[in-house]
Structures are given as structure tokens and as C-alpha cells.
Amino acid sequence: MSDKAFTLTDKDIEKLCTAGSRAPSGGNSQPWLVKVNRNTLSIYLDPKRSESFLDVGYYASFFSIGCFLENLTIEALSLGFDFTTTIHDEENITEPLITMTFHGRNNKQSVNQSLQPYIEKRITNRHIYNGMAIEEDKIEQLRKEVRKNNDFYLFSESSRLGKEKIADILGQADAIRILNENTYKEMIQEFRWDKKEVESTNDGLDIKTLEMPKNAEKLYRLLKDYPSIRQLMPWEAFAGMAKPLLTGCSHLGCFYTSGALTPNNMIVAGSIFERAWLLATKFGIALQPWSILPFFLIRVNKYEGKGFTKSEVEILKTIEEKFYQRLGLSSKETPLFVFRLSYTNKQPSAHPLRIPWTDFTHISS
């Protein structure tokens, strides 16, 4: 069947875009737009949903769009489509980042299809670790999934002492996020504080999904209503808030690259990591992102720390050195995504909502 003779139906587009939209994104921002013209599906970045401080240079959005692409690709294979995908090396965000051309349907099988049932099941699960260690063969399978591309790697740490040292580093970045005016305001705006906010926006982070202890949730609500309290509390109070969660897991992980930090490579990175996350879901492993530090470091190293105070930049430079040493990274490698892995006995208290596919998709008549 020739390209011109084939046209995606509305039902095809719905299935593809719905699967894509289940991808993770920073603060559940969902920074993608889709345009469909007969047999061509183009994915764009939505700049209105890519304006956060953490999304410096749109790198976080490029990563999320890579996750979107992986979901869409797996769904397309499961539906029997024959297609080609082009990731454009494009700095101009008004142009498509990705173009998928659909040629028709076939009966080819792909190993990627085995992950299709887990697209809907994949979710951030922040519940407390149940104490059962993740088997090393499963960690090795996740590592091998990432290593299918030569530029990407997976670090993991399971020892108590090792996790504590990493937690101390990540905690300092968390403290900066709370104390810096730019990141504090965005964090508060990112949270959805009640059911009405959740249902009216279909984005952001439902406070229930954070699975906070009651005292921690009360503190965040207090910080929302009385931001000046931040200046009265000691640095250590903020830097140590997450330590129990970070040390109380089976493994702390970091996904990193030896490749250049470009839009194209970040899309590829997102695609690779989403596949690993789906595999973790298949294994019954709960994954929770903890990726403030990598994007803070991108801002410091590529954008001269704009938006941080001088003292914050100095702290970030210091903890960057400690982080690299702890993970054994070279100066030519870049951490992209930090996360915790655990087995847990509970499902998330709430599932983050998604914007309907019709709201981010335009179909040419």
C-alpha cells in the first residue's frame, strides 16, 4: 500500500495519541503538540507548557517528548502499522521535532510490543519501600535495556551507606528548590491542592500522589500559605526532609549519557528511559523520579546559573563534584535522570490526570 493511499483514521489517531500522552513529564506538564495530515503524524513542543525553571533550554520537555514517542511507537507496532520515524536535529521549536510517516499495516512482530500492556499501568509510585530487595538480575535487565544505545548508561546503588551519601547530595538540591524564589513559586503552583484543582486542570501534581506523611503535607501547606517561614527554618531541615525516602528504597539510580546535550539526544534519551521504566513496571518495580539536581546542573553549566543566587551556584558546583565522584562519572558524562526503585505493597493513592488527546492534537481535513 503506497503512502498516498493510506490515511490514519480518527480511531487510529486516538489510540496513538492516548498512548503517547501517558508518558511522564516534569510536574505532569505534558509539553507536546501533535499535527496529523493523512498518513503523517508530527510531534511538536508546546512552549506554553515548557516554561518552568527546571525546564531550562526545554531539555526536560525534549526528554518527555522522547517518552511520548516511545509509547506511541510501541502502540503503533501493536496495531500492526508499518511506519518510519525521523527525529529532526532542530533548534527551532516552531518546527516538528519528530515526524512519523505511516505506510500501511503489516503482520510484523516486534519485541517492543511486549511492553504495550504496561503503557497504561506505568505510573510514579511514591509509596514506602516494603523492605524486599530488588533482584540483581532485574537491575541488570534494566541496565541492558538502557545499553542498547551506546551513549546511555544506568548507575544503581543498593548499599545503605552509598544511598545515604547520595541522599545527602540530593537533599541539598531539594533545599535550594524550596529556598530559591523562582523554584519555590513554581513548586507551589505545580501542586494541585484539592480535587477541584485536579479535575479543572488535568495536569500538575495531585498532592495525594506525593504520598507524604501527614506532618510533611501539613508543612508544605504551611509553606504555601506562609512562604516567609522558609527563612526562619534551618537549611538542614529542608536538606534532610527527603533522606528517609531516598535511603528507604531498594536502589537509587541515575540514568546518564556520554553523548552531547542536544534536543535530538534528549529525545532519544527519553525514549530509552521510558522503555526501561515500562520494563520496571512489567517487573512490578515502583519507580519515583528525583531529578531536580540534573536539571539544576544543566542551568549552572550551560546557562551560567541564571536565576540562582551566587551562593546557590557555589553550592551546586560543590555538590556536582561530590555527585560525580560518588557515581564514578567523568567530566564527559552528564546525569539526566535520578530515581529511586522499590517494591511496595500499595498502589498510588491517586492517578495523575491527562489532558484529552483532542486538546493537543490537530487533524488536517
Secondary structure, DSSP 8 states (H G I E B T S, - for coil): --TTT----HHHHHHHHHHHTTS--GGG---EEEEEETTEEEEEE-GGG--SSSSGGGHHHHHHHHHHHHHHHHHHHHTTEEEEEEE-----TTS-SEEEEEEEE-----GGGGGGGGTTT--B------S----HHHHHHHHHHHTTSTTEEEEEE-SHHHHHHHHHHHHHHHHHHHHSHHHHHHHHHHEE-SHHHHHHHS-SEEGGGG---HHHHHHHHHHHH-GGGGGGS-HHHHHTTTHHHHHSSSEEEEEEESS---HHHHHHHHHHHHHHHHHHHHTT-EEEE--HHHHHHHHHHHSTTTTS-HHHHHHHHHHHHHHHHHHT--TT-EEEEEEEEE--S---SS------HHHHEEE--
